[in-house]
Amino acid sequence: MIEFYLDTKSGVAPYLQLVQQVRRAIKLGFIGEGDQLPTIKEVVGTVAINPNTVAKAYRELEHEGLVAARIGVGTFVIKTLSDPSIAEHGRLRVGLESWLAEARAAGLDEESIEALFRERFRASSPIEAP
């Protein structure tokens, strides 16, 4: 089951953080079709968040066609975004984990690691023709 967290420094609205976390979990295959999301009450119990914010995130996911609410039962994933090839890239994941450990050992904090990654990612991304 997915465990939500909030990054108060991100500047991203809390409901969007939840939406992004569910999308990521679906994309990476951590949750899939038929899996139940935590109830609103469970999310509120683990994350300091307003129940209406969680409901808004779940409505957004439902609007996107990723989940469906079943009254009295819960909210379930109904569509997959996972790319089968992602699950097969264990070597890349291990390499990334090693790089992250090296970055932390070098004294970089989370924000610096993310900034470095994003800068390198953008620099190495192919430029699309107009």
Secondary structure, 3 states (H helix, E strand, C coil): CCCCCCCCCCCCCHHHHHHHHHHHHHHCCCCCCCCECCCHHHHHHHCCCCHHHHHHHHHHHHHCCCEEEECCCEEEECCCCCCHHHHCCHHHHHHHHHHHHHHHHCCCCHHHHHHHHHHHHHHHCCCCCC
